[in-house]
Every structure is written in C-alpha cells, then in structure tokens.
Amino acid sequence: TLNEFNAAFIAFRAEMEAQTGGEGHAIKKIMELVGLVGGPSRPPTRYVPMTERQCQTLSELLEERMSHTFPAFQTSG
C-alpha cells in the first residue's frame, strides 16, 4: 500500500540523512533509477556513496511502488 511505501521510504531517507546530513542522495538515486540525471547533492550534504544494500533497497522500494501504479515499470538498476 501507499502507507507501507511511505513508511519504508521515510525510514530509508532517515538512514541517508544520518549518513550524509541530507536526503538528496536518495532523491538523486531515484532520478538515476528512472533514467534522469540528478547530479551531485549540494552542500552541506556530505558525499558518501550509497552501499550496495542501500541501492538495492531503494531500487526494490521504487520498483514495488511503481509496478502497482505503472505495470510496465522497471528500474534500470
């Protein structure tokens, strides 16, 4: 459900914010996964590369939510 997605995404964003000082990394990675260019996050967010686990988690969250809304949706990552 949308509420489950929101709860999982908010938890993911909180993890990224604790790691980097901002939520930009999560937003930029979503843009990448759907084929857009997000570019680097602006200061004061620290650049800390996402771990493989974080990338996989975000990809799975996005793919699950989008497949309910757009059945043909698949992330490129």
Disulfide bonds with the S-S distance in Angstrom:
none
